Amino acid sequence: MNILICDDEKETVDFLKKFLVRRGCNILTAYDQEKAVKVFKENAVDLVFLDILIPGGDGFAVLEELRALKPGIAVVMMTGCAIDERKAKELAVFDYLYKPFDLDRIGWIIERVKKLQGR
């Protein structure tokens, strides 16, 4: 499974990357909106972990760009503060995570995406 992690905090990216690599995932990373879209365009991505507040724009704007490129992509929004659940639902966010992360929930999300993709 190819997963894109986009967060401006290197520690968050490193933490998620380490956890997901141990689960057999291939990880791509980005630290801002421009890089996230570029990496997404250049790779076959199965799942995106996307911070709500990132340099160059907000996560919801990035989500809309990614959906324009691949409408069915599973996107998990991440935040250290409150999330606009109405907007998340409106944009069909697959799931969302609050920082600090619950590793069991991340594992559960990965298994749900795999199941939906027939893996």
C-alpha positions as CSV (number, residue, x, y, z in Angstrom):
1,M,0.0,0.0,0.0
2,N,1.4,3.4,-1.0
3,I,0.6,6.1,1.6
4,L,1.3,9.8,1.4
5,I,1.8,11.6,4.7
6,C,1.6,15.4,4.5
7,D,2.3,17.4,7.6
8,D,4.5,20.4,8.3
9,E,5.9,18.8,11.5
10,K,8.8,16.5,10.7
11,E,8.3,14.6,14.0
12,T,4.7,13.7,13.1
13,V,5.8,12.5,9.6
14,D,8.6,10.5,11.0
15,F,6.4,8.9,13.7
16,L,3.7,7.9,11.2
17,K,6.3,6.7,8.7
18,K,8.0,4.5,11.2
19,F,4.7,2.9,12.4
20,L,3.4,2.4,8.8
21,V,6.6,0.9,7.4
22,R,6.4,-1.7,10.1
23,R,3.0,-2.6,8.8
24,G,4.5,-3.2,5.3
25,C,3.4,0.1,3.8
26,N,5.4,2.2,1.3
27,I,5.6,5.8,2.5
28,L,5.8,9.0,0.5
29,T,6.1,12.4,2.4
30,A,5.4,16.0,1.9
31,Y,5.6,19.0,4.2
32,D,3.5,21.6,2.3
33,Q,0.6,21.9,-0.2
34,E,2.7,22.2,-3.3
35,K,4.9,19.1,-2.6
36,A,1.8,17.1,-1.5
37,V,0.1,17.6,-4.9
38,K,3.4,17.0,-6.8
39,V,4.1,13.7,-5.0
40,F,0.5,12.6,-5.5
41,K,0.6,13.3,-9.2
42,E,3.8,11.4,-9.7
43,N,2.9,8.3,-7.7
44,A,0.2,5.7,-7.4
45,V,-1.2,6.6,-3.9
46,D,-3.7,4.4,-2.1
47,L,-4.2,6.5,1.1
48,V,-3.3,10.0,2.3
49,F,-2.8,11.2,5.8
50,L,-3.2,15.0,5.5
51,D,-2.8,17.7,8.2
52,I,-5.5,20.3,8.3
53,L,-3.0,23.2,8.7
54,I,-0.1,23.0,6.3
55,P,2.1,25.6,4.6
56,G,0.8,26.9,1.3
57,G,-2.9,26.3,2.1
58,D,-5.2,24.4,4.3
59,G,-5.6,20.6,4.3
60,F,-9.2,20.9,3.0
61,A,-7.9,22.8,-0.1
62,V,-5.3,20.1,-0.7
63,L,-8.0,17.5,-0.3
64,E,-10.1,19.1,-3.0
65,E,-7.0,19.2,-5.4
66,L,-6.3,15.5,-4.7
67,R,-9.9,14.6,-5.3
68,A,-9.9,16.4,-8.6
69,L,-7.0,14.2,-9.6
70,K,-8.3,10.9,-8.2
71,P,-11.9,11.2,-7.0
72,G,-12.1,8.0,-4.9
73,I,-8.8,8.5,-2.9
74,A,-9.1,7.7,0.8
75,V,-8.0,10.8,2.8
76,V,-7.5,10.9,6.6
77,M,-7.4,14.4,8.0
78,M,-5.1,15.0,11.0
79,T,-5.3,17.8,13.5
80,G,-4.1,18.9,16.9
81,C,-7.2,21.0,17.4
82,A,-10.9,20.8,16.5
83,I,-12.0,19.6,13.1
84,D,-15.0,21.0,11.2
85,E,-16.9,17.7,11.0
86,R,-19.5,19.2,8.8
87,K,-16.9,20.2,6.2
88,A,-15.1,16.9,6.6
89,K,-18.4,15.0,5.9
90,E,-19.2,17.4,3.0
91,L,-15.8,16.6,1.4
92,A,-16.2,12.8,2.1
93,V,-13.1,12.5,4.3
94,F,-12.5,8.8,4.9
95,D,-11.6,9.4,8.6
96,Y,-9.8,11.8,10.8
97,L,-7.2,11.6,13.6
98,Y,-6.5,13.8,16.5
99,K,-2.9,14.4,17.7
100,P,-1.5,12.6,19.7
101,F,-2.4,9.6,17.6
102,D,-4.1,6.4,18.7
103,L,-2.0,3.7,17.0
104,D,-4.8,1.1,17.2
105,R,-7.1,3.5,15.2
106,I,-4.4,4.0,12.6
107,G,-4.1,0.3,12.2
108,W,-7.9,0.0,12.0
109,I,-7.9,2.7,9.2
110,I,-5.3,0.8,7.2
111,E,-7.2,-2.4,7.4
112,R,-10.5,-0.7,6.3
113,V,-8.8,0.8,3.3
114,K,-7.2,-2.5,2.3
115,K,-10.6,-4.2,2.6
116,L,-12.3,-1.6,0.5
117,Q,-9.6,-1.9,-2.1
118,G,-9.9,-5.7,-2.1
119,R,-6.5,-6.4,-0.6
